[in-house]
Amino acid sequence: MDYPSVELISRQTIREYSKPLPPKKELDYPLVRMPQLQSESLSRWSDNYDQWERFILPISGVYRVPTSMSFVENIALNSAMSLEALGSVLVGYVEGEEATYQEGKRTVEFATKMKDPTTPKKVSSRWKTVATDIYRGIKPLGLNWTQIAASEIGLARAVANNYNTLKHPSKGSFPDPLHTRLLSDISSGIVRLNALKLVTDDEGLLTGSQSSQLFRRTLSIFADERLFVADNGEIVSLDPEVPTADEGS
């Protein structure tokens, strides 16, 4: 397939733009290796870039700089922005998503209307929440989250709640930094897997060893910190509260 050449004028020189090679250990578990992708995958990415732009650009902004130099809040915000675009534009109704709809809309009736292509998008978008869009990125991957979350709905709510609290000053203080760090790891990984899902039909790449390695460290921290995501999206401690001296007396 021939693509027209485009003249590129840049203010950056190669020397300014170059980056040091990353430590070898950071390359131990790539999400996918180039030989695993067909030329069709690269063509899909190129041909659909304009349509996928709102999904791609927020997460691209995160990966332009080393993760060690990024605030976890920025990673959380940009990852959720990408997932919000995915659920709003690129992915339609996903089974069970009605549990994330606005209060009063969480019924089979509204799920049926959401699936109906004749329902105006302007109308159906009022029934959704941010958690709906996040869920649309989580559910189709078919990953097992039971180690850290009561449900995929709960995980979607946790990411959405964290995103909204970071974004809106009216929500009060920033979320717990550890919670933000964990949820940013999860949401950014989900974005990467969905990007892969868009360009390849090979389900093995989405469920293979590389995808499980993507969340290995995060699952380990959840276990070490004795944390769990409840169905309402709250991150709770699995350890019982230690009674104070007054409560024990």
C-alpha positions as CSV (number, residue, x, y, z in Angstrom):
1,M,0.0,0.0,0.0
2,D,1.5,3.4,-1.0
3,Y,1.2,6.4,1.2
4,P,2.0,9.9,0.0
5,S,5.2,11.4,1.4
6,V,4.7,14.5,3.6
7,E,7.4,17.1,4.2
8,L,8.1,17.5,7.9
9,I,9.7,20.6,9.4
10,S,10.7,20.3,13.1
11,R,12.4,22.6,15.5
12,Q,13.9,19.7,17.3
13,T,17.2,18.2,16.2
14,I,18.0,14.5,16.5
15,R,20.3,15.3,19.4
16,E,17.6,17.1,21.3
17,Y,15.0,14.4,20.6
18,S,17.2,11.4,21.4
19,K,16.7,9.4,24.6
20,P,19.0,7.1,26.4
21,L,18.3,3.4,26.0
22,P,16.0,2.1,28.8
23,P,17.4,-0.4,31.3
24,K,17.3,-3.9,29.8
25,K,15.0,-5.1,32.7
26,E,12.3,-2.7,31.4
27,L,12.2,-4.7,28.2
28,D,11.9,-8.1,29.8
29,Y,8.1,-8.3,29.5
30,P,6.9,-6.4,26.4
31,L,3.2,-6.4,25.8
32,V,3.8,-7.7,22.3
33,R,6.8,-8.3,20.1
34,M,6.9,-7.0,16.6
35,P,7.2,-10.4,14.9
36,Q,3.8,-11.3,16.6
37,L,2.0,-8.6,14.6
38,Q,1.0,-8.8,11.0
39,S,1.4,-6.0,8.5
40,E,-2.4,-5.7,8.6
41,S,-2.1,-4.5,12.2
42,L,0.1,-1.6,11.3
43,S,-2.1,-0.7,8.4
44,R,-5.1,-0.7,10.8
45,W,-3.3,1.7,13.1
46,S,-2.4,4.0,10.2
47,D,-5.7,3.9,8.5
48,N,-7.8,4.5,11.6
49,Y,-5.6,6.9,13.5
50,D,-7.9,9.9,12.9
51,Q,-10.9,8.0,14.3
52,W,-8.9,6.7,17.2
53,E,-7.1,9.9,18.0
54,R,-9.1,10.8,21.2
55,F,-8.3,7.3,22.5
56,I,-4.6,7.3,21.5
57,L,-3.3,10.8,22.3
58,P,-4.0,11.0,26.1
59,I,-2.1,7.8,26.9
60,S,0.6,8.8,24.3
61,G,1.2,11.9,26.4
62,V,2.0,9.7,29.4
63,Y,4.5,7.5,27.5
64,R,6.4,10.4,26.0
65,V,8.3,10.7,29.3
66,P,9.7,8.0,31.5
67,T,7.2,6.6,34.0
68,S,9.6,7.5,36.9
69,M,9.3,11.1,35.9
70,S,5.5,11.2,35.7
71,F,3.1,12.0,38.5
72,V,0.8,9.1,39.2
73,E,-2.1,11.5,39.0
74,N,-1.2,12.4,35.4
75,I,-1.0,8.8,34.5
76,A,-4.4,8.1,36.1
77,L,-6.0,11.1,34.4
78,N,-4.7,10.5,31.0
79,S,-5.4,6.7,31.1
80,A,-9.0,7.4,32.2
81,M,-9.4,10.0,29.4
82,S,-8.3,7.4,26.9
83,L,-10.8,4.8,28.3
84,E,-13.6,7.4,28.4
85,A,-13.0,8.1,24.6
86,L,-12.9,4.3,24.0
87,G,-16.2,3.7,25.6
88,S,-17.8,6.8,24.1
89,V,-16.7,6.5,20.5
90,L,-15.2,3.1,19.7
91,V,-17.0,0.5,21.8
92,G,-20.8,0.1,22.0
93,Y,-23.0,-1.7,24.6
94,V,-21.2,-4.4,26.7
95,E,-23.1,-7.0,28.6
96,G,-23.9,-6.0,32.2
97,E,-23.0,-2.3,31.8
98,E,-26.4,-1.2,32.9
99,A,-25.2,-1.6,36.5
100,T,-23.1,1.5,35.9
101,Y,-25.9,3.7,34.5
102,Q,-27.3,6.7,36.2
103,E,-29.7,6.1,39.2
104,G,-33.1,5.1,37.9
105,K,-31.7,3.8,34.5
106,R,-30.2,0.6,35.7
107,T,-32.8,-1.7,34.2
108,V,-33.1,-4.1,31.2
109,E,-35.3,-1.5,29.5
110,F,-32.5,1.0,29.3
111,A,-30.0,-1.7,28.4
112,T,-32.2,-2.7,25.5
113,K,-32.5,0.9,24.3
114,M,-28.7,1.3,24.6
115,K,-28.3,-1.7,22.2
116,D,-30.8,-0.3,19.8
117,P,-29.0,1.5,17.0
118,T,-32.0,3.7,16.4
119,T,-31.6,5.3,19.9
120,P,-30.0,8.7,19.4
121,K,-26.5,8.8,20.9
122,K,-27.3,12.2,22.4
123,V,-30.1,10.5,24.4
124,S,-28.3,7.4,25.5
125,S,-25.2,9.3,26.6
126,R,-27.3,10.8,29.4
127,W,-27.9,7.4,30.9
128,K,-24.2,6.5,31.1
129,T,-21.6,7.4,33.7
130,V,-17.8,7.6,33.4
131,A,-17.8,4.1,35.0
132,T,-19.8,2.8,31.9
133,D,-17.0,3.9,29.6
134,I,-14.3,2.4,31.8
135,Y,-16.3,-0.8,32.0
136,R,-16.5,-1.0,28.2
137,G,-12.7,-1.1,28.3
138,I,-12.4,-3.7,31.0
139,K,-15.2,-6.3,30.3
140,P,-14.3,-7.4,26.7
141,L,-10.7,-8.2,27.7
142,G,-12.0,-11.1,29.8
143,L,-9.2,-10.8,32.4
144,N,-9.6,-12.3,35.9
145,W,-9.7,-9.6,38.6
146,T,-11.1,-11.7,41.4
147,Q,-7.8,-11.4,43.3
148,I,-8.3,-7.7,43.8
149,A,-11.9,-6.8,43.0
150,A,-15.4,-8.0,43.8
151,S,-16.4,-7.5,40.2
152,E,-15.5,-5.8,37.0
153,I,-18.2,-3.3,37.7
154,G,-16.5,-2.4,41.0
155,L,-13.2,-2.0,39.3
156,A,-14.7,0.3,36.7
157,R,-16.3,2.4,39.4
158,A,-13.0,2.6,41.3
159,V,-11.2,4.0,38.3
160,A,-14.0,6.4,37.5
161,N,-14.3,7.6,41.1
162,N,-10.5,8.2,41.2
163,Y,-10.6,10.0,37.9
164,N,-13.5,12.3,38.9
165,T,-12.0,13.1,42.3
166,L,-8.7,14.1,40.7
167,K,-10.4,16.1,38.0
168,H,-13.0,18.1,40.1
169,P,-11.8,20.4,43.0
170,S,-15.4,20.2,44.4
171,K,-14.7,16.6,45.3
172,G,-12.3,17.8,48.1
173,S,-8.8,16.4,48.8
174,F,-6.9,14.3,46.3
175,P,-7.4,10.5,46.6
176,D,-4.9,8.4,48.5
177,P,-1.7,8.4,46.5
178,L,-1.3,4.6,46.8
179,H,-4.8,4.0,45.5
180,T,-4.1,6.4,42.6
181,R,-0.9,4.6,41.8
182,L,-2.5,1.2,41.7
183,L,-5.5,2.3,39.7
184,S,-3.3,4.2,37.2
185,D,-1.3,1.0,36.7
186,I,-4.5,-0.9,36.0
187,S,-6.1,1.7,33.7
188,S,-3.0,2.4,31.7
189,G,-2.5,-1.4,31.2
190,I,-6.2,-1.7,30.1
191,V,-5.6,1.1,27.6
192,R,-2.6,-0.7,26.1
193,L,-4.5,-4.0,25.8
194,N,-7.4,-2.3,24.1
195,A,-5.0,-0.6,21.7
196,L,-3.7,-4.0,20.9
197,K,-7.2,-5.4,20.5
198,L,-8.0,-2.7,18.0
199,V,-5.2,-3.7,15.7
200,T,-5.2,-7.5,16.0
201,D,-7.8,-10.3,16.1
202,D,-5.3,-12.7,17.7
203,E,-7.0,-13.3,21.1
204,G,-3.8,-15.2,22.3
205,L,-1.9,-11.9,22.4
206,L,-4.6,-10.4,24.8
207,T,-4.7,-13.4,27.2
208,G,-1.1,-14.7,26.9
209,S,1.8,-14.5,29.3
210,Q,2.6,-10.9,28.4
211,S,-0.8,-9.6,29.3
212,S,-0.7,-11.3,32.7
213,Q,2.8,-9.9,33.4
214,L,1.4,-6.5,32.7
215,F,-0.4,-6.4,36.1
216,R,1.8,-8.7,38.1
217,R,3.4,-6.0,40.2
218,T,0.1,-4.3,40.8
219,L,-1.6,-7.5,42.0
220,S,1.3,-8.1,44.3
221,I,1.0,-4.6,45.9
222,F,-2.7,-5.1,46.4
223,A,-1.9,-8.4,48.2
224,D,0.9,-6.9,50.3
225,E,-1.1,-3.9,51.3
226,R,-4.2,-6.1,52.0
227,L,-6.4,-4.0,49.8
228,F,-9.5,-4.9,47.9
229,V,-11.9,-3.1,45.5
230,A,-15.5,-3.4,46.7
231,D,-18.5,-3.6,44.3
232,N,-19.3,0.1,45.0
233,G,-15.8,1.1,43.8
234,E,-14.3,1.8,47.2
235,I,-10.9,0.5,47.9
236,V,-11.1,-1.2,51.4
237,S,-8.6,-2.8,53.7
238,L,-8.9,-6.5,54.3
239,D,-7.4,-6.1,57.8
240,P,-9.9,-5.5,60.6
241,E,-9.5,-2.2,62.3
242,V,-7.5,-2.3,65.5
243,P,-9.7,-1.0,68.4
244,T,-8.4,2.1,70.3
245,A,-7.8,2.0,74.0
246,D,-11.2,3.6,74.6
247,E,-13.0,1.1,72.4
248,G,-11.3,-1.8,74.1
249,S,-12.2,-0.8,77.6
